[in-house]
């Protein structure tokens, strides 16, 4: 078995051993490696954030703190992106920031190669304003300040699901959009990315009626329908640079 497989096997053996734990010599015999190798493996798992307690000397061994761990879970690419976006939205200097970065990496590492690539591709198409600024500092085409309370209007759940599906599956989206001038238009768009700026979420898409990139406030999309027509996703570069303070949820 290679090192990655062995690290997983060590973690699983410790999980099965429960509160009683197990010894280094036993793990070494089970995995057919030296005790020194087991010590290195345990050290690597500890550095990766696994709460393993080591007790040296006769009768000592290793114990995995079950209270501080979760059982194995499965994520879809979209769920992995949701976790990545939530963790990336933590302001700089927040408590548990380092653990958040490690957790985000673990979520992506746990996906299969195909799902991991799809998740990273999707996450690269989500821009986050790290400061979640609600005033002044970021100029966004088609954006408007949040309301007096600093909160943007709610976005209908069906609209969100349609936008997510369209972006993730590269399917043309038909939207009914209300402009700031209270003009309602029906448009076909090819989503490029989602961006959070000035306290609002925006859909940035190629508008077929304008043959150009346009920013649409998500809360101003009154209806969204995913068509069956596929489109070739345009590179994020056609949008230009992210607004000041914004960055992809996960860099490719």
C-alpha positions as CSV (number, residue, x, y, z in Angstrom):
1,X,0.0,0.0,0.0
2,X,1.2,3.5,-0.7
3,X,1.6,6.2,2.0
4,X,-1.8,7.8,1.4
5,X,-3.5,4.5,1.7
6,X,-1.5,3.7,4.9
7,X,-2.4,7.0,6.5
8,X,-6.0,6.3,5.9
9,X,-5.6,2.8,7.3
10,X,-3.9,4.2,10.5
11,X,-6.7,6.7,11.0
12,X,-9.4,4.0,10.5
13,X,-7.6,1.6,12.9
14,X,-7.5,4.3,15.5
15,X,-11.2,5.1,14.9
16,X,-12.1,1.4,15.3
17,X,-10.0,1.2,18.5
18,X,-12.1,3.8,20.1
19,X,-11.3,5.2,23.6
20,X,-9.0,2.4,24.4
21,X,-6.7,3.3,21.5
22,X,-4.0,1.0,20.2
23,X,-0.2,0.7,20.3
24,X,2.4,1.6,17.8
25,X,3.8,-2.0,17.6
26,X,0.4,-3.4,16.9
27,X,-0.2,-0.9,14.0
28,X,3.3,-1.7,12.7
29,X,2.6,-5.4,12.7
30,X,-0.9,-4.9,11.1
31,X,0.4,-2.7,8.3
32,X,3.7,-4.5,7.9
33,X,5.9,-1.5,8.5
34,X,8.4,-0.3,11.1
35,X,7.3,1.4,14.4
36,X,9.3,4.4,13.2
37,X,7.2,4.6,10.1
38,X,4.0,4.5,12.3
39,X,5.4,7.3,14.4
40,X,6.0,9.4,11.2
41,X,2.5,8.6,10.0
42,X,0.9,9.5,13.2
43,X,2.8,12.8,13.3
44,X,1.7,13.5,9.7
45,X,-2.0,12.9,10.7
46,X,-1.6,15.1,13.7
47,X,-0.2,17.9,11.6
48,X,-3.1,17.5,9.2
49,X,-5.4,18.3,12.1
50,X,-6.5,14.8,13.3
51,X,-6.8,14.8,17.1
52,X,-4.6,11.9,18.0
53,X,-3.2,11.7,21.5
54,X,0.0,9.8,22.1
55,X,1.1,8.4,25.4
56,X,4.7,7.2,25.5
57,X,6.2,4.5,27.6
58,X,5.1,0.9,28.5
59,X,1.4,0.5,28.1
60,X,1.2,3.7,26.0
61,X,-0.2,4.1,22.5
62,X,-2.4,6.2,20.4
63,X,-6.0,7.4,20.9
64,X,-8.1,9.2,18.4
65,X,-10.4,11.7,20.1
66,X,-13.8,10.5,18.7
67,X,-15.6,13.6,20.2
68,X,-13.6,15.9,17.9
69,X,-14.1,14.0,14.7
70,X,-16.9,13.3,12.3
71,X,-17.8,10.1,10.6
72,X,-17.1,9.8,6.9
73,X,-19.4,12.0,4.8
74,X,-20.0,12.3,1.0
75,X,-20.2,15.6,-0.8
76,X,-21.4,16.4,-4.3
77,X,-19.3,18.9,-6.3
78,X,-21.9,21.6,-5.6
79,X,-21.9,20.8,-1.9
80,X,-18.1,21.0,-1.8
81,X,-18.3,24.4,-3.4
82,X,-20.9,25.6,-0.9
83,X,-18.5,24.6,2.0
84,X,-15.6,26.3,0.2
85,X,-17.6,29.5,-0.3
86,X,-18.7,29.6,3.3
87,X,-15.2,29.1,4.6
88,X,-13.7,31.5,2.1
89,X,-16.1,34.2,3.3
90,X,-14.6,34.3,6.7
91,X,-13.0,37.8,7.2
92,X,-9.3,37.9,7.6
93,X,-8.2,37.4,11.2
94,X,-11.4,35.4,12.1
95,X,-11.1,32.7,14.8
96,X,-10.5,29.2,13.3
97,X,-9.3,30.7,9.9
98,X,-6.4,28.2,9.7
99,X,-8.7,25.3,10.5
100,X,-11.2,26.6,7.9
101,X,-8.5,26.6,5.2
102,X,-7.5,23.0,6.2
103,X,-11.1,21.9,6.2
104,X,-11.7,23.4,2.8
105,X,-8.7,21.4,1.4
106,X,-10.0,18.2,3.1
107,X,-13.4,18.6,1.5
108,X,-11.9,18.9,-2.0
109,X,-9.3,16.1,-1.4
110,X,-12.1,13.7,-0.3
111,X,-13.8,14.0,-3.7
112,X,-13.0,11.7,-6.6
113,X,-10.7,13.1,-9.3
114,X,-13.6,13.9,-11.7
115,X,-15.8,15.5,-9.0
116,X,-12.8,17.4,-7.6
117,X,-12.1,19.0,-11.0
118,X,-15.7,19.9,-11.5
119,X,-15.9,21.4,-8.0
120,X,-12.7,23.4,-8.5
121,X,-14.0,24.6,-11.9
122,X,-17.3,25.7,-10.3
123,X,-15.6,27.3,-7.3
124,X,-13.3,29.3,-9.5
125,X,-16.5,30.9,-10.9
126,X,-17.6,32.3,-7.6
127,X,-16.1,35.7,-6.6
128,X,-16.3,36.7,-2.9
129,X,-15.9,40.2,-1.5
130,X,-13.8,39.3,1.6
131,X,-15.0,42.3,3.5
132,X,-18.6,41.9,2.4
133,X,-18.5,45.7,2.0
134,X,-21.9,47.4,2.1
135,X,-20.9,50.9,1.4
136,X,-18.9,52.9,-1.0
137,X,-15.7,51.0,-1.8
138,X,-16.6,48.7,-4.7
139,X,-17.9,49.9,-8.0
140,X,-19.8,47.2,-9.8
141,X,-21.6,47.6,-13.2
142,X,-25.3,47.4,-12.7
143,X,-25.0,47.2,-8.9
144,X,-26.8,49.4,-6.3
145,X,-26.2,50.1,-2.6
146,X,-27.9,47.8,-0.2
147,X,-30.9,49.1,1.7
148,X,-30.6,51.3,4.8
149,X,-30.2,48.3,7.1
150,X,-27.2,47.2,5.0
151,X,-29.0,44.0,3.8
152,X,-29.8,43.1,0.2
153,X,-33.2,41.8,-0.7
154,X,-33.9,38.1,-0.5
155,X,-33.5,36.0,-3.6
156,X,-36.2,33.5,-4.4
157,X,-35.1,29.9,-3.8
158,X,-36.2,28.7,-7.3
159,X,-34.2,31.4,-8.9
160,X,-31.1,30.4,-7.0
161,X,-31.5,26.8,-7.9
162,X,-32.0,27.6,-11.6
163,X,-28.9,29.9,-11.6
164,X,-26.8,27.2,-9.8
165,X,-27.9,24.5,-12.2
166,X,-27.3,26.7,-15.3
167,X,-23.8,27.6,-14.1
168,X,-22.9,24.1,-13.1
169,X,-24.2,22.3,-16.1
170,X,-23.5,25.0,-18.8
171,X,-27.1,25.3,-19.8
172,X,-28.6,28.6,-21.2
173,X,-30.7,30.5,-18.7
174,X,-33.9,32.5,-19.4
175,X,-34.5,35.2,-16.9
176,X,-37.1,37.9,-16.2
177,X,-35.2,40.8,-14.8
178,X,-36.4,44.0,-13.2
179,X,-33.9,46.9,-13.7
180,X,-33.3,49.8,-11.2
181,X,-35.5,51.9,-13.5
182,X,-38.3,49.3,-12.8
183,X,-38.3,48.0,-16.4
184,X,-38.9,44.3,-16.8
185,X,-37.2,42.4,-19.6
186,X,-36.9,38.8,-20.6
187,X,-33.4,37.7,-21.6
188,X,-31.4,34.7,-22.5
189,X,-28.0,34.5,-20.8
190,X,-25.0,32.3,-20.5
191,X,-23.8,32.4,-16.9
192,X,-20.0,33.0,-16.4
193,X,-19.7,33.4,-12.7
194,X,-21.4,34.6,-9.5
195,X,-19.9,37.5,-7.6
196,X,-20.5,39.1,-4.2
197,X,-19.8,42.8,-4.0
198,X,-21.3,45.7,-2.1
199,X,-23.4,43.4,0.1
200,X,-25.1,41.8,-2.9
201,X,-24.9,38.7,-5.0
202,X,-24.7,39.2,-8.8
203,X,-24.9,36.9,-11.7
204,X,-22.3,37.8,-14.3
205,X,-23.4,36.4,-17.7
206,X,-23.1,36.8,-21.4
207,X,-26.3,38.5,-22.4
208,X,-27.4,37.3,-25.9
209,X,-29.5,40.3,-26.7
210,X,-26.5,42.6,-26.1
211,X,-23.8,40.2,-27.2
212,X,-21.7,41.3,-24.2
213,X,-21.0,40.6,-20.5
214,X,-23.6,42.0,-18.1
215,X,-24.0,42.1,-14.3
216,X,-27.5,41.1,-12.9
217,X,-28.4,41.6,-9.3
218,X,-29.7,38.2,-8.1
219,X,-32.6,39.7,-6.1
220,X,-33.8,41.6,-9.2
221,X,-34.2,38.3,-11.2
222,X,-38.0,37.6,-10.8
223,X,-38.0,34.3,-12.6
224,X,-35.3,32.0,-14.0
225,X,-35.7,28.9,-16.2
226,X,-33.0,26.5,-17.3
227,X,-33.2,25.6,-20.9
228,X,-31.9,22.4,-22.5
229,X,-29.5,24.3,-24.7
230,X,-25.9,23.8,-23.7
231,X,-23.3,26.6,-24.2
232,X,-19.5,26.6,-24.2
233,X,-18.5,28.4,-21.0
234,X,-16.6,31.6,-21.6
235,X,-13.3,32.0,-19.6
236,X,-13.6,34.1,-16.4
237,X,-11.1,36.5,-17.9
238,X,-13.7,38.0,-20.3
239,X,-15.3,39.6,-17.2
240,X,-12.1,41.4,-16.3
241,X,-10.5,41.7,-12.9
242,X,-12.5,41.0,-9.7
243,X,-13.7,44.1,-7.9
244,X,-11.3,45.4,-5.2
245,X,-11.2,43.0,-2.3
246,X,-12.9,40.2,-4.2
247,X,-11.3,36.9,-5.1
248,X,-12.3,33.4,-6.3
249,X,-13.7,31.1,-3.6
250,X,-11.0,28.6,-4.5
251,X,-8.0,29.4,-6.7
252,X,-7.4,26.9,-9.5
